[in-house]
Amino acid sequence: MKTSLKIAGLLCASVLLFLAGCNRIARSWYLSSYDGDISSSTKAIETARDNAHRAEAYAKRGSAYSEKARYSRAFKLISADEYDRLFGLALKDHDQAVALDPSAEAYYTRGVTYYDRAALEAVVDGVLVGSDADRKAWFDPAAADFKKAIERDGRLYLAWDRLGLIHETTGELDQAISDYSQEMALNPLGRTRLADAYCTRGSFGQKEKKDDAAIADYEKSIDTGATADGCSCDPYNPLVGLYAEGRRYDQGWGVVHKAQKSGKWIAPELLDRLKKESGRSK
């Protein structure tokens, strides 16, 4: 028995060492890929035949510097000073790209670099941290660049998407809903974002006891195509609860039927309450 336990322990230790080695290899591979992009972009800058191609190469190198900085900082592979240095190099390249060719893509790419820094420093596990000033330092220039990109190309749905994410993260849900509505007209991704934003606004309305507004937003979320998959806001259960509280049982059962038809989960206690109070079983 002791021998078996010792062997099992050795096997576990070996697996952990193997996984640790895999992580180191993966991180090394990621970093080398960024270094490769930086090197190839530098050559492209030197050999570009016109400003448009030179700007494209600067933007690519700026993104590589940004990704290397963000990845390294996220895994605590570099100091804060080195992170700032790499981020500075990224912005310098993006600024050069915009100066050479102020295209929608150039503004969008620089906006992504600002956005990624904001996401790394201002948001932890989906929760805002730091002061409003800290967030504005990175979200504001990101939003400005995405707006510039949209001015030059209103069909750039990724710019609408990032702009919506900024507004949603900073609690500007009305504006986020507007952004995602624009995106939805261009790309299916916007539908999921929009449904989630409606649901999130509904949850805020419910907390503030604005039940009618919350119900309207939850209904819009469902009609838009809420996934309620565990990774997004769920409008079904809180909406059933609000209808039950308001003794609007027909509407409550209507939501239950929609949920069941689309394979969404409804809490058993809500179903029990609805059955008991409405005197119905379905």
GULO-814929 format. One line per 10 residues: number of its first residue (from 1); their letters; for each residue x, y, z of N, C-alpha, C. Coordinates in steps of 0.001 Angstrom, whole numbers. Layout:
N
NUM> A> X/Y/Z/X/Y/Z/X/Y/Z ~ ...
! end
This chain:
282
1> MKTSLKIAGL> 823/-1201/0/0/0/0/856/1249/0 ~ 1852/1269/894/2742/2428/952/3483/2609/-361 ~ 3884/1465/-965/4589/1534/-2250/3687/2121/-3320 ~ 2413/1705/-3333/1452/2213/-4312/1258/3717/-4154 ~ 1156/4146/-2876/976/5570/-2631/2196/6369/-3072 ~ 3366/5799/-2852/4593/6484/-3259/4649/6619/-4776 ~ 4268/5528/-5476/4266/5563/-6946/3266/6595/-7445 ~ 2078/6607/-6812/1048/7571/-7205/1540/9002/-6998 ~ 2231/9205/-5864/2763/10533/-5581/3801/10955/-6599 ~ 4654/10012/-6981/5668/10308/-7993/5031/10627/-9337
11> LCASVLLFLA> 3970/9882/-9658/3275/10128/-10920/2640/11510/-10922 ~ 2001/11876/-9804/1392/13209/-9698/2440/14307/-9837 ~ 3566/14109/-9163/4647/15090/-9243/5159/15208/-10674 ~ 5259/14062/-11351/5743/14066/-12733/4778/14823/-13642 ~ 3467/14605/-13424/2461/15287/-14237/2531/16798/-14017 ~ 2662/17214/-12743/2745/18637/-12439/3976/19267/-13074 ~ 5100/18555/-13007/6320/19069/-13637/6163/19158/-15146 ~ 5483/18145/-15711/5255/18135/-17155/4392/19320/-17566 ~ 3302/19563/-16789/2415/20674/-17093/3127/22013/-16942 ~ 3954/22100/-15895/4718/23336/-15698/5655/23575/-16870
21> GCNRIARSWY> 6284/22476/-17336/7166/22585/-18496/6399/22993/-19732 ~ 5186/22432/-19904/4347/22794/-21053/3992/24270/-21019 ~ 3670/24777/-19811/3329/26191/-19679/4503/27079/-20068 ~ 5701/26692/-19616/6884/27476/-19955/7129/27463/-21457 ~ 6948/26295/-22069/7147/26180/-23515/6128/27030/-24261 ~ 4862/26959/-23809/3805/27732/-24464/4081/29230/-24355 ~ 4488/29663/-23155/4777/31087/-22978/5953/31518/-23834 ~ 6963/30680/-23892/8119/30994/-24717/7728/31092/-26184 ~ 6817/30183/-26609/6380/30186/-28002/5601/31453/-28314 ~ 4709/31851/-27407/3928/33069/-27620/4851/34286/-27723
31> LSSYDGDISS> 5771/34398/-26807/6678/35546/-26817/7534/35577/-28078 ~ 7992/34404/-28515/8812/34356/-29729/7997/34745/-30954 ~ 6691/34423/-30946/5848/34810/-32079/5706/36329/-32147 ~ 5593/36993/-30979/5535/38451/-30975/6851/39050/-31440 ~ 7955/38470/-30982/9261/38948/-31422/9416/38784/-32933 ~ 8868/37688/-33452/8921/37467/-34897/8131/38522/-35646 ~ 6962/38876/-35125/6150/39925/-35759/6863/41276/-35705 ~ 7516/41544/-34581/8252/42807/-34447/9377/42867/-35476 ~ 10109/41759/-35637/11218/41714/-36588/10734/41846/-38027 ~ 9695/41095/-38383/9198/41154/-39762/8587/42516/-40082
41> STKAIETARD> 7943/43121/-39103/7342/44438/-39324/8418/45501/-39484 ~ 9498/45382/-38745/10609/46328/-38886/11169/46286/-40299 ~ 11330/45084/-40836/11814/44942/-42224/10813/45528/-43210 ~ 9516/45309/-42938/8478/45831/-43829/8465/47358/-43819 ~ 8737/47959/-42653/8804/49417/-42562/9935/49943/-43439 ~ 11061/49252/-43395/12249/49690/-44136/12088/49532/-45645 ~ 11287/48569/-46060/11169/48266/-47494/9836/48686/-48097 ~ 8974/49327/-47314/7638/49707/-47809/7751/50627/-49010 ~ 6873/50401/-50009/6947/51181/-51246/6139/52479/-51184 ~ 5263/52608/-50166/4487/53840/-50024/4027/53987/-48564
51> NAHRAEAYAK> 3441/55134/-48272/3040/55420/-46897/1967/54469/-46377 ~ 1061/54058/-47253/-6/53159/-46810/570/51835/-46308 ~ 1521/51268/-47069/2128/50004/-46649/3038/50210/-45437 ~ 3696/51380/-45398/4562/51670/-44247/3701/51823/-42982 ~ 2580/52484/-43096/1668/52645/-41956/1153/51287/-41490 ~ 837/50417/-42429/358/49075/-42080/1407/48313/-41279 ~ 2677/48462/-41684/3763/47777/-40986/3973/48364/-39591 ~ 3871/49690/-39473/3990/50320/-38150/2864/49839/-37221 ~ 1650/49775/-37767/513/49330/-36958/695/47888/-36497 ~ 1199/47035/-37386/1420/45630/-37028/2485/45509/-35946
61> RGSAYSEKAR> 3556/46308/-36080/4605/46243/-35059/4102/46795/-33734 ~ 3299/47853/-33791/2725/48406/-32569/1860/47386/-31847 ~ 1069/46650/-32608/219/45620/-32003/1056/44503/-31394 ~ 2161/44162/-32052/3035/43109/-31523/3682/43541/-30211 ~ 4148/44795/-30155/4705/45316/-28901/3644/45292/-27800 ~ 2420/45712/-28143/1335/45759/-27172/992/44363/-26649 ~ 867/43398/-27576/518/42036/-27170/1620/41407/-26319 ~ 2867/41671/-26694/3977/41147/-25904/3954/41741/-24489 ~ 3694/43038/-24399/3637/43706/-23094/2492/43155/-22260 ~ 1326/43037/-22874/133/42589/-22144/278/41145/-21673
71> YSRAFKLISA> 746/40286/-22563/899/38871/-22219/1933/38699/-21105 ~ 3063/39377/-21251/4136/39255/-20264/3716/39791/-18909 ~ 2970/40886/-18911/2531/41474/-17650/1466/40604/-16987 ~ 564/40037/-17804/-506/39203/-17252/55/37997/-16510 ~ 1161/37448/-17017/1782/36280/-16387/2964/36649/-15497 ~ 3079/37975/-15207/4103/38480/-14277/5508/38076/-14722 ~ 5748/38177/-16026/7062/37839/-16576/7970/39057/-16670 ~ 7388/40261/-16549/8172/41491/-16647/7748/42451/-15544 ~ 8585/43451/-15313/8282/44462/-14297/7314/45497/-14871 ~ 6770/46314/-13985/5867/47371/-14424/6599/48365/-15327
81> DEYDRLFGLA> 7875/48635/-15025/8659/49567/-15851/8841/49024/-17265 ~ 9128/47729/-17379/9311/47136/-18706/7987/47116/-19470 ~ 6918/46884/-18735/5590/46928/-19365/5321/48314/-19948 ~ 5610/49351/-19161/5416/50721/-19632/6299/51017/-20839 ~ 7514/50485/-20832/8437/50726/-21959/7887/50104/-23248 ~ 7438/48847/-23162/6909/48169/-24338/5623/48841/-24825 ~ 4792/49240/-23873/3551/49912/-24248/3862/51244/-24928 ~ 4900/51950/-24443/5312/53205/-25069/5767/52993/-26502 ~ 6508/51906/-26748/6942/51588/-28103/5734/51293/-28996 ~ 4754/50604/-28420/3540/50283/-29177/2824/51559/-29610
91> LKDHDQAVAL> 2622/52479/-28665/1917/53711/-29000/2696/54572/-29986 ~ 4001/54578/-29859/4837/55348/-30794/4625/54847/-32217 ~ 4575/53530/-32379/4360/52964/-33714/2947/53252/-34218 ~ 1960/53111/-33344/586/53393/-33762/406/54861/-34152 ~ 1027/55756/-33398/953/57182/-33730/1559/57440/-35102 ~ 2655/56757/-35388/3309/56913/-36686/2408/56386/-37799 ~ 1735/55273/-37538/829/54700/-38534/-310/55668/-38850 ~ -900/56267/-37815/-1995/57222/-38013/-1502/58460/-38758 ~ -296/58912/-38436/257/60091/-39099/495/59826/-40587 ~ 968/58640/-40926/1256/58296/-42318/-5/58027/-43132
101> DPSAEAYYTR> -990/57385/-42497/-2206/57000/-43212/-3366/56927/-42212 ~ -4057/58059/-41982/-5129/58097/-40979/-6382/57349/-41439 ~ -6228/56049/-41612/-7318/55211/-42099/-8134/54662/-40931 ~ -9272/54082/-41250/-10102/53459/-40222/-9333/52357/-39515 ~ -8585/51574/-40268/-7847/50460/-39686/-6745/50951/-38746 ~ -6078/52048/-39121/-5009/52583/-38271/-5576/53067/-36931 ~ -6696/53783/-36983/-7318/54249/-35737/-7835/53070/-34915 ~ -8453/52111/-35589/-8989/50956/-34866/-7882/50182/-34158 ~ -6775/49959/-34845/-5676/49178/-34273/-5073/49873/-33064 ~ -4923/51201/-33151/-4410/51930/-31977/-5427/51878/-30844
111> GVTYYDRAAL> -6711/51962/-31183/-7739/51864/-30164/-7692/50548/-29420 ~ -7411/49459/-30133/-7318/48146/-29505/-6184/48117/-28484 ~ -5071/48749/-28812/-3945/48794/-27868/-4335/49546/-26595 ~ -4990/50694/-26747/-5482/51416/-25563/-6486/50561/-24790 ~ -7402/49928/-25515/-8446/49124/-24874/-7837/47954/-24099 ~ -6864/47282/-24700/-6256/46127/-24037/-5543/46530/-22754 ~ -4918/47697/-22768/-4274/48142/-21521/-5335/48450/-20468 ~ -6412/49082/-20884/-7493/49374/-19944/-8066/48089/-19365 ~ -8279/47093/-20233/-8854/45830/-19785/-7937/45117/-18808 ~ -6633/45207/-19024/-5673/44542/-18152/-5552/45240/-16809
121> EAVVDGVLVG> -5581/46574/-16825/-5319/47325/-15600/-6580/47763/-14855 ~ -7698/47901/-15570/-8894/48449/-14933/-9963/47410/-14643 ~ -9836/46212/-15217/-10851/45184/-15023/-10184/43892/-14566 ~ -10648/43348/-13460/-10136/42084/-12940/-11317/41142/-12750 ~ -11290/40022/-13467/-12374/39032/-13384/-13746/39658/-13612 ~ -13786/40593/-14584/-15058/41202/-14940/-15525/42298/-14004 ~ -14708/42662/-12999/-15095/43684/-12023/-14191/44902/-12187 ~ -14797/46086/-12223/-14006/47310/-12336/-13199/47544/-11068 ~ -11931/47891/-11253/-11071/48213/-10120/-10406/49553/-10396 ~ -9768/50107/-9358/-9102/51386/-9529/-10093/52540/-9550
131> SDADRKAWFD> -9575/53735/-9756/-10413/54929/-9749/-10974/55213/-11135 ~ -11969/56114/-11177/-12527/56532/-12463/-11442/57158/-13332 ~ -10542/57898/-12697/-9464/58544/-13447/-8544/57512/-14089 ~ -8250/56426/-13364/-7405/55368/-13912/-8044/54738/-15141 ~ -9346/54485/-15059/-10043/53867/-16184/-10106/54812/-17376 ~ -10423/56074/-17111/-10563/57056/-18183/-9255/57256/-18932 ~ -8139/57082/-18232/-6836/57291/-18856/-6636/56412/-20072 ~ -7256/55231/-20067/-7083/54294/-21191/-8366/54101/-21986 ~ -9511/54081/-21320/-10761/53888/-22051/-11096/55088/-22936 ~ -10817/56304/-22459/-11167/57491/-23237/-10453/57544/-24586
141> PAAADFKKAI> -9114/57395/-24629/-8457/57423/-25942/-8852/56233/-26817 ~ -9152/55089/-26192/-9615/53935/-26970/-10940/54272/-27644 ~ -11881/54817/-26876/-13184/55177/-27433/-13044/56228/-28529 ~ -12156/57196/-28319/-11940/58245/-29325/-11437/57646/-30630 ~ -10531/56682/-30533/-10001/56051/-31747/-11052/55203/-32455 ~ -11875/54489/-31700/-12927/53683/-32326/-13948/54589/-33023 ~ -14246/55732/-32429/-15162/56684/-33063/-14549/57243/-34355 ~ -13247/57527/-34327/-12557/58002/-35534/-12609/56932/-36622 ~ -12397/55685/-36234/-12440/54584/-37194/-13821/54483/-37830 ~ -14862/54642/-37010/-16240/54551/-37504/-16561/55718/-38437
151> ERDGRLYLAW> -16028/56893/-38123/-16233/58053/-39001/-15705/57782/-40402 ~ -14598/57039/-40474/-13975/56750/-41759/-14575/55524/-42442 ~ -15102/54620/-41632/-15731/53427/-42193/-16811/52935/-41235 ~ -18042/53356/-41491/-19142/53004/-40611/-19486/51529/-40614 ~ -18914/50753/-41547/-19177/49321/-41620/-18131/48496/-40869 ~ -17224/49172/-40182/-16211/48458/-39416/-16852/47985/-38111 ~ -17479/46811/-38166/-18279/46339/-37029/-17444/46095/-35782 ~ -16164/45754/-35960/-15311/45519/-34789/-15128/46787/-33962 ~ -15120/47940/-34629/-15011/49202/-33896/-16288/49454/-33097 ~ -17460/49159/-33697/-18714/49270/-32952/-18710/48329/-31749
161> DRLGLIHETT> -18177/47135/-31956/-18146/46135/-30887/-17296/46601/-29715 ~ -16087/47073/-30008/-15202/47540/-28926/-15781/48769/-28232 ~ -16377/49641/-29013/-16973/50833/-28425/-18108/50440/-27477 ~ -18899/49453/-27899/-19958/48961/-27033/-19425/48342/-25755 ~ -18339/47586/-25873/-17743/46963/-24698/-17243/48010/-23706 ~ -16663/49099/-24232/-16203/50169/-23341/-17397/50772/-22604 ~ -18441/51114/-23344/-19609/51733/-22714/-20280/50782/-21719 ~ -20307/49488/-22049/-20900/48516/-21124/-20051/48386/-19859 ~ -18735/48346/-20023/-17832/48195/-18885/-17903/49390/-17948 ~ -18081/50581/-18523/-18114/51795/-17706/-19526/52143/-17258
171> GELDQAISDY> -20491/51240/-17495/-21849/51439/-17001/-22730/52332/-17855 ~ -22268/52694/-19060/-23070/53525/-19971/-23898/52601/-20875 ~ -24890/51955/-20276/-25607/50884/-20954/-26486/51384/-22099 ~ -27058/52578/-21975/-27859/53122/-23080/-27000/53265/-24330 ~ -25787/53784/-24133/-24887/53973/-25262/-24395/52637/-25805 ~ -24144/51688/-24899/-23708/50356/-25330/-24781/49700/-26196 ~ -26036/49842/-25798/-27142/49268/-26570/-27206/49900/-27960 ~ -26965/51198/-28031/-26925/51874/-29325/-25780/51342/-30192 ~ -24606/51159/-29581/-23440/50644/-30317/-23701/49236/-30848 ~ -24223/48379/-29993/-24468/46992/-30395/-25580/46892/-31439
181> SQEMALNPLG> -26535/47833/-31394/-27584/47853/-32421/-26968/48146/-33786 ~ -26005/49065/-33811/-25288/49361/-35054/-24490/48142/-35512 ~ -23855/47482/-34551/-23054/46302/-34893/-23935/45179/-35422 ~ -25103/44985/-34807/-25979/43883/-35196/-26399/43997/-36658 ~ -26507/45227/-37148/-26881/45434/-38548/-25771/44999/-39499 ~ -24560/44840/-38955/-23405/44522/-39793/-22876/43115/-39578 ~ -23074/42576/-38358/-22489/41286/-38024/-23321/40593/-36953 ~ -23511/39272/-37056/-24337/38537/-36074/-23847/38648/-34639 ~ -22541/38907/-34444/-22012/39024/-33088/-22759/40079/-32287 ~ -23207/41132/-32983/-23893/42214/-32291/-25175/41783/-31617
191> RTRLADAYCT> -25842/40772/-32160/-27103/40316/-31569/-26880/39783/-30152 ~ -25856/38959/-29979/-25558/38410/-28658/-25161/39511/-27683 ~ -24328/40446/-28152/-23916/41570/-27297/-25130/42395/-26875 ~ -26013/42659/-27848/-27171/43502/-27576/-28105/42832/-26578 ~ -28345/41540/-26764/-29216/40807/-25833/-28651/40860/-24423 ~ -27357/40714/-24293/-26718/40736/-22982/-26802/42128/-22354 ~ -26645/43169/-23172/-26717/44536/-22655/-28122/44866/-22165 ~ -29133/44444/-22922/-30512/44643/-22463/-30737/43946/-21121 ~ -30244/42720/-21012/-30418/41952/-19778/-29707/42633/-18611 ~ -28491/43111/-18861/-27739/43785/-17802/-28457/45053/-17349
201> RGSFGQKEKK> -28975/45815/-18328/-29713/47027/-17950/-30979/46664/-17182 ~ -31597/45543/-17566/-32765/45078/-16839/-32447/44740/-15396 ~ -31292/44119/-15169/-30914/43747/-13800/-30667/44981/-12939 ~ -30103/46039/-13552/-29913/47286/-12804/-31269/47921/-12478 ~ -32164/47889/-13456/-33498/48430/-13221/-34230/47689/-12120 ~ -34059/46372/-12087/-34704/45566/-11049/-34160/45912/-9672 ~ -32840/46084/-9576/-32240/46446/-8294/-32733/47796/-7803 ~ -33034/48698/-8749/-33516/50034/-8388/-35035/50075/-8235 ~ -35665/48880/-8242/-37119/48752/-8065/-37898/49388/-9219 ~ -37273/49505/-10367/-37960/50006/-11562/-38436/48789/-12362
211> DDAAIADYEK> -39464/48138/-11829/-39866/46835/-12351/-40350/46888/-13797 ~ -41113/47915/-14155/-41627/47989/-15527/-40488/48120/-16535 ~ -39515/48958/-16204/-38367/49132/-17093/-37551/47839/-17168 ~ -37398/47176/-16025/-36644/45921/-15998/-37335/44857/-16848 ~ -38663/44764/-16713/-39422/43787/-17485/-39261/44053/-18983 ~ -39344/45318/-19380/-39200/45672/-20798/-37831/45263/-21323 ~ -36784/45497/-20519/-35430/45148/-20962/-35226/43635/-21012 ~ -35759/42920/-20023/-35637/41459/-20042/-36368/40880/-21258 ~ -37527/41422/-21569/-38277/40956/-22740/-37499/41231/-24031 ~ -36907/42427/-24121/-36108/42756/-25298/-34902/41829/-25415
221> SIDTGATADG> -34302/41493/-24272/-33159/40587/-24269/-33556/39223/-24837 ~ -34703/38718/-24395/-35176/37418/-24886/-35510/37489/-26371 ~ -36208/38550/-26775/-36595/38697/-28177/-35376/38854/-29088 ~ -34321/39482/-28554/-33108/39681/-29346/-32320/38389/-29501 ~ -32490/37469/-28544/-31811/36180/-28651/-30848/35889/-27529 ~ -31255/36200/-26294/-30387/35950/-25135/-29979/34482/-25070 ~ -28694/34239/-24795/-28202/32863/-24712/-28380/32279/-23324 ~ -28227/33103/-22284/-28360/32632/-20891/-27613/31323/-20696 ~ -26355/31304/-21151/-25588/30065/-21164/-24631/29907/-19996 ~ -24753/30737/-18987/-23840/30678/-17845/-22700/31665/-17959
231> CSCDPYNPLV> -22415/32104/-19189/-21362/33101/-19411/-21963/34464/-19708 ~ -23271/34534/-19800/-23935/35786/-20108/-25101/35995/-19148 ~ -25656/37177/-19207/-26772/37535/-18324/-28010/36710/-18677 ~ -28731/36249/-17652/-29931/35430/-17839/-31186/36279/-17599 ~ -31982/36542/-18634/-33201/37328/-18432/-34414/36484/-18049 ~ -34361/35186/-18289/-35539/34338/-18109/-35980/34236/-16642 ~ -35072/33825/-15774/-35446/33595/-14376/-35884/34871/-13660 ~ -35132/35973/-13757/-35611/37187/-13073/-36930/37696/-13645 ~ -37153/37477/-14952/-38407/37936/-15552/-39590/37109/-15042 ~ -39405/35802/-14925/-40455/34958/-14343/-40752/35420/-12917
241> GLYAEGRRYD> -39696/35722/-12154/-39874/36186/-10783/-40645/37493/-10709 ~ -40330/38445/-11603/-41029/39729/-11602/-42502/39557/-11969 ~ -42777/38699/-12946/-44174/38467/-13326/-44948/37792/-12185 ~ -44284/36883/-11491/-44939/36208/-10356/-45242/37209/-9241 ~ -44273/38088/-8961/-44477/39097/-7923/-45638/40026/-8262 ~ -45782/40329/-9558/-46853/41216/-9997/-48148/40494/-10290 ~ -48201/39191/-9973/-49381/38348/-10214/-49787/38349/-11689 ~ -48803/38492/-12545/-49049/38456/-13992/-48678/37050/-14467 ~ -49518/36128/-14088/-49168/34716/-14257/-49142/34264/-15713 ~ -50030/34801/-16532/-50025/34417/-17948/-48693/34786/-18601
251> QGWGVVHKAQ> -48227/35997/-18279/-46936/36414/-18835/-45795/35562/-18280 ~ -45893/35230/-16986/-44865/34385/-16386/-44786/33030/-17065 ~ -45953/32400/-17278/-45956/31107/-17969/-45488/31255/-19416 ~ -45759/32403/-20016/-45282/32636/-21378/-43765/32605/-21457 ~ -43125/33219/-20460/-41657/33210/-20411/-41138/31790/-20178 ~ -41811/31054/-19292/-41414/29666/-19025/-41487/28837/-20312 ~ -42552/29010/-21072/-42710/28249/-22320/-41614/28612/-23332 ~ -41274/29913/-23409/-40189/30340/-24303/-38871/29691/-23880 ~ -38632/29683/-22568/-37396/29104/-22047/-37332/27616/-22354 ~ -38424/26919/-22109/-38437/25477/-22334/-38272/25157/-23821
261> KSGKWIAPEL> -38885/25960/-24659/-38804/25734/-26103/-37380/25902/-26620 ~ -36645/26836/-26017/-35278/27103/-26466/-34220/26407/-25613 ~ -34671/25532/-24696/-33726/24756/-23899/-33067/25515/-22772 ~ -33693/26603/-22308/-33144/27389/-21208/-33653/26859/-19865 ~ -32837/26999/-18838/-33141/26463/-17503/-33959/27461/-16700 ~ -35007/26971/-16056/-35789/27778/-15121/-35682/27123/-13749 ~ -35374/27925/-12743/-35174/27404/-11389/-36434/26686/-10912 ~ -36283/25474/-10343/-37444/24709/-9865/-38294/25474/-8863 ~ -37655/26266/-7984/-38422/27008/-6981/-39320/28063/-7625 ~ -38881/28621/-8775/-39723/29580/-9488/-40927/28885/-10108
271> LDRLKKESGR> -40676/27713/-10679/-41777/26949/-11258/-42790/26547/-10185 ~ -42283/26109/-9047/-43174/25719/-7940/-44019/26905/-7483 ~ -43373/28065/-7376/-44100/29264/-6945/-45182/29631/-7962 ~ -44804/29563/-9242/-45754/29929/-10286/-46945/28956/-10304 ~ -46655/27675/-10131/-47738/26677/-10092/-48679/26920/-8909 ~ -48084/27169/-7758/-48873/27344/-6545/-49735/28594/-6606 ~ -49115/29722/-7035/-49834/30987/-7000/-50839/31134/-8151 ~ -50522/30508/-9279/-51420/30648/-10433/-52490/29572/-10467 ~ -52267/28485/-9692/-53207/27378/-9696/-53157/26586/-10986 ~ -52044/26689/-11675/-51849/25993/-12948/-50576/25165/-12893
281> SK> -50497/24195/-13772/-49290/23363/-13837/-48436/23667/-15060 ~ -48967/24487/-15953/-48193/24855/-17147/-48851/26056/-17841
! end
